[in-house]
Amino acid sequence: MQVDDAGLLVNNPGGFIEGISVRNLLSAEPQGRNPCLMDALKRVGLAERTGRGIDRIYEGSLLYGRPLPDYSASNQTMVSLFIERSEPDAEFVQLLAEERGRGTDLPLQSLLVLDALKRSRRCGVAELSEMVDVPRQRLKRTVELLCEAGLVEASGGGQNRSYMLSKKVYGHGGKAKEYVRQTDIDRVRYPELIMKLARQQGRVTVSDVRELLHLPDGDAAYYELKKLKEHGELTLVKKGPRSFYAPVKK
């Protein structure tokens, strides 16, 4: 073990157990090398019989606003853990403490999603799945629960659906400007996303745009389509309840 200005470094001889790698540390089925030793350590409170000690390292880092533990230097002959020395994200820690105080359950998977969005600003489910090593279907449920808790906001629909930390989270950290910047960036991309959908489908309707951009009503969706029509990107086909817009061939 080594502690210096960079952080804490712990090296253990022997590689990961078969089937375990840096990429699946949190998703692989837990197992121990030595069940007898594990039982002894469990009895004195130094280890979990389930083998989920790595979960607790990650959870502790996130709950205290620290960077994620780094196992990237591990190889076939050594497991290397590095925990970077840094100032804790006090606002983030306080937010998590308040959520726990309200009875909001924030398991490790939820904490990993919040941390990923804090670092990457905006992600889709596919990107988040890669970052937190969780299957997409399970991760989607976690993200939607965070949306219901008011910690995450969604925009768009279908394959274009993306997520970012909510106004509540940004405001808690005194980062309202960052929240506004992210939402403005999203609005700038509206025409791009609408045209992409229109080209893929060959047509696009008001309801398509409302679902795609997660807009509050049909009027907002109609306004975005109208702007693209005025700029010569779309043309209105038919009128009335069955109307739709088609890309202008250039």
Order of alpha helices (4+ residues) and beta strands (2+ residues): beta-beta-alpha-alpha-beta-alpha-alpha-beta-alpha-alpha-beta-beta-alpha-alpha-alpha-alpha-alpha-beta-beta
